[in-house]
């Protein structure tokens, strides 16, 4: 199978489905990651771009990712980009990779970048193009999912649980590559918090560790 993970920022792919990526890779699937933004605010030093990209490449390599695409849209300023440019960029990647499975962020995430990327991804994933994706999943991202105003639209309600008991260490080792993003516990973006969420999702289904997803669309042939 061919798989692509759409990540608004570098590290979202690891936070949301790092264990699942490692599992896909171990099963012989070809996994691609599409990072939509530079991952840092424009007021930061230019050198930050190279640091964050290197962190991302190293993390994805640990998980067995075949290729990481960087589209370099501006983080925290995505609303200033013409919508069709974001839509077209994702369409191009989807039609190039031709994945069977696509993982996208949860639309109820607090970060406006996440909401915009989800909307653009769903435009790109309409079953009107040459290649039609078979499954679309939404993943949860610690420090983003669940922090917006609580309502039924924002709530992350998982319908799919992926057993990552054998891959939780791969996920935590990958996230450690992001030295610019990690923080000390009890910060949500910490190794301990990532493990705790995986254990909680796992215990929900009587597994040691899991990642949870919302199934958005499945095409059965």
C-alpha positions as CSV (number, residue, x, y, z in Angstrom):
1,X,0.0,0.0,0.0
2,X,0.9,3.6,-0.4
3,X,0.2,6.0,2.4
4,X,0.5,9.8,2.8
5,X,0.3,11.8,6.0
6,X,-0.7,15.5,5.6
7,X,1.0,17.5,8.4
8,X,0.3,21.2,8.9
9,X,3.7,21.6,10.7
10,X,6.8,19.5,11.1
11,X,6.2,17.1,14.0
12,X,2.4,16.8,13.6
13,X,2.9,13.6,11.6
14,X,4.8,12.1,14.6
15,X,2.5,13.4,17.3
16,X,-0.6,12.2,15.4
17,X,0.4,8.9,13.9
18,X,4.1,8.2,14.4
19,X,3.4,4.7,15.6
20,X,1.1,4.0,12.7
21,X,3.7,5.3,10.3
22,X,6.3,2.9,11.8
23,X,3.8,0.1,11.6
24,X,3.0,0.8,8.0
25,X,6.7,0.9,7.2
26,X,7.4,-2.4,9.0
27,X,4.6,-4.0,7.0
28,X,6.2,-3.0,3.7
29,X,4.0,-0.1,2.9
30,X,5.4,3.1,1.2
31,X,4.8,6.0,3.5
32,X,5.1,9.7,2.5
33,X,4.8,12.8,4.6
34,X,3.6,16.2,3.2
35,X,4.6,19.0,5.6
36,X,2.5,22.0,4.6
37,X,4.2,24.9,6.4
38,X,7.7,25.9,7.5
39,X,6.7,25.2,11.1
40,X,7.9,28.4,12.7
41,X,6.7,32.0,12.9
42,X,8.2,34.4,10.3
43,X,9.7,36.6,13.0
44,X,12.1,33.7,13.9
45,X,15.6,33.6,12.4
46,X,16.0,32.2,8.9
47,X,18.3,29.5,10.2
48,X,15.3,28.0,12.0
49,X,13.9,26.7,8.7
50,X,16.9,24.4,8.2
51,X,17.0,23.2,11.8
52,X,13.3,22.3,11.8
53,X,13.5,20.6,8.5
54,X,16.5,18.5,9.6
55,X,14.6,17.5,12.7
56,X,11.7,16.4,10.6
57,X,13.8,14.5,8.1
58,X,15.6,12.7,10.9
59,X,12.3,11.8,12.7
60,X,10.6,10.6,9.5
61,X,13.7,8.5,8.6
62,X,13.5,6.8,12.0
63,X,9.9,5.9,11.2
64,X,10.7,4.5,7.8
65,X,9.2,7.3,5.7
66,X,10.1,7.0,2.1
67,X,10.0,10.7,1.3
68,X,9.1,13.9,3.1
69,X,7.7,16.8,1.0
70,X,8.1,20.4,2.3
71,X,5.6,22.8,0.7
72,X,6.9,25.8,2.7
73,X,3.7,27.7,3.3
74,X,4.0,30.3,6.1
75,X,3.1,29.0,9.6
76,X,0.7,31.0,11.7
77,X,0.0,33.2,8.6
78,X,-1.7,30.5,6.4
79,X,-4.9,32.6,6.2
80,X,-3.0,35.1,4.1
81,X,-2.3,32.5,1.4
82,X,-4.9,32.3,-1.5
83,X,-7.0,29.2,-0.8
84,X,-6.7,27.7,-4.2
85,X,-2.9,27.6,-3.9
86,X,-3.1,25.4,-0.8
87,X,-5.8,23.2,-2.5
88,X,-3.7,22.8,-5.6
89,X,-0.6,22.0,-3.7
90,X,-2.3,19.1,-2.0
91,X,-4.0,17.9,-5.2
92,X,-0.6,17.8,-6.8
93,X,0.9,15.7,-4.0
94,X,-2.0,13.3,-3.9
95,X,-2.1,12.7,-7.6
96,X,1.7,12.3,-7.6
97,X,1.9,9.8,-4.7
98,X,-1.4,8.1,-5.6
99,X,-1.9,6.8,-2.0
100,X,-4.4,4.1,-0.9
101,X,-4.6,5.7,2.6
102,X,-4.4,9.4,3.7
103,X,-4.1,10.7,7.2
104,X,-5.1,14.3,7.9
105,X,-5.4,16.4,11.1
106,X,-8.7,16.7,13.0
107,X,-10.7,19.7,12.0
108,X,-11.6,20.6,15.6
109,X,-8.0,21.3,16.5
110,X,-7.4,24.7,18.0
111,X,-4.7,25.8,15.5
112,X,-6.2,27.7,12.5
113,X,-3.5,26.2,10.3
114,X,-4.9,22.7,11.1
115,X,-8.5,23.7,10.2
116,X,-7.4,25.2,6.9
117,X,-5.2,22.3,5.9
118,X,-8.1,19.9,6.6
119,X,-10.4,21.9,4.4
120,X,-7.9,22.0,1.6
121,X,-7.2,18.3,2.0
122,X,-10.8,17.4,1.7
123,X,-11.0,19.5,-1.5
124,X,-8.0,17.6,-2.9
125,X,-9.5,14.3,-1.8
126,X,-12.8,14.7,-3.7
127,X,-13.4,11.5,-5.7
128,X,-13.4,13.4,-9.0
129,X,-9.7,13.2,-9.9
130,X,-7.8,10.6,-11.7
131,X,-6.7,8.8,-8.5
132,X,-9.3,8.1,-5.8
133,X,-8.1,7.4,-2.3
134,X,-9.6,4.4,-0.6
135,X,-9.4,5.5,3.1
136,X,-9.2,8.9,4.8
137,X,-8.4,9.1,8.6
138,X,-8.2,12.1,10.9
139,X,-5.6,12.0,13.6
140,X,-5.3,13.8,17.0
141,X,-2.4,16.1,17.8
142,X,-1.4,16.7,21.4
143,X,-1.3,20.4,22.2
144,X,-3.9,21.2,19.4
145,X,-6.7,18.6,19.6
146,X,-9.2,19.3,22.3
147,X,-8.1,22.9,23.2
148,X,-10.6,24.8,21.1
149,X,-14.0,25.9,22.4
150,X,-15.8,22.7,23.4
151,X,-18.6,21.7,21.2
152,X,-19.8,18.8,19.2
153,X,-18.0,20.0,16.0
154,X,-14.6,20.3,17.8
155,X,-14.7,17.1,19.8
156,X,-12.4,14.3,18.7
157,X,-14.5,11.1,18.7
158,X,-12.3,8.2,17.6
159,X,-13.8,5.3,15.6
160,X,-10.6,3.5,14.7
161,X,-7.8,2.3,17.1
162,X,-4.5,1.1,15.7
163,X,-2.4,-1.1,18.0
164,X,1.1,0.4,18.2
165,X,2.3,-1.6,21.2
166,X,5.3,-2.7,19.2
167,X,5.9,0.8,17.8
168,X,5.5,3.2,20.7
169,X,9.3,3.3,21.2
170,X,9.7,4.2,17.6
171,X,7.3,7.1,18.0
172,X,8.9,8.5,21.1
173,X,12.4,8.2,19.6
174,X,11.2,10.1,16.5
175,X,9.6,12.9,18.6
176,X,12.9,13.3,20.5
177,X,14.4,14.5,17.2
178,X,12.3,17.7,17.5
179,X,14.4,19.4,20.1
180,X,13.0,22.8,19.1
181,X,9.4,21.6,19.8
182,X,9.6,19.3,22.8
183,X,9.0,20.5,26.3
184,X,9.2,19.1,29.8
185,X,6.2,17.3,31.3
186,X,3.5,18.2,32.2
187,X,3.5,20.1,28.9
188,X,1.3,18.4,26.4
189,X,4.1,18.3,23.9
190,X,6.4,16.0,26.0
191,X,7.5,12.4,25.7
192,X,5.6,11.5,28.9
193,X,2.3,13.0,27.6
194,X,2.7,11.2,24.3
195,X,3.2,7.9,26.1
196,X,0.3,8.6,28.4
197,X,-2.1,9.3,25.5
198,X,-1.0,6.1,23.7
199,X,-1.5,4.1,26.8
200,X,-5.0,5.6,27.4
201,X,-6.0,5.0,23.8
202,X,-4.7,1.5,24.1
203,X,-6.4,0.7,27.4
204,X,-9.7,1.8,25.7
205,X,-9.4,-1.3,23.5
206,X,-7.4,-3.6,25.9
207,X,-4.1,-2.9,24.2
208,X,-0.8,-1.7,25.7
209,X,-0.6,1.3,23.3
210,X,-2.7,2.7,20.4
211,X,-3.3,5.6,18.2
212,X,-6.9,6.7,17.7
213,X,-8.4,8.0,14.5
214,X,-11.7,9.2,13.0
215,X,-12.6,7.3,9.8
216,X,-13.7,10.1,7.4
217,X,-14.3,8.0,4.2
218,X,-13.8,4.5,3.1
219,X,-14.2,3.2,-0.5
220,X,-14.9,-0.5,-0.7
221,X,-14.5,-2.1,-4.2
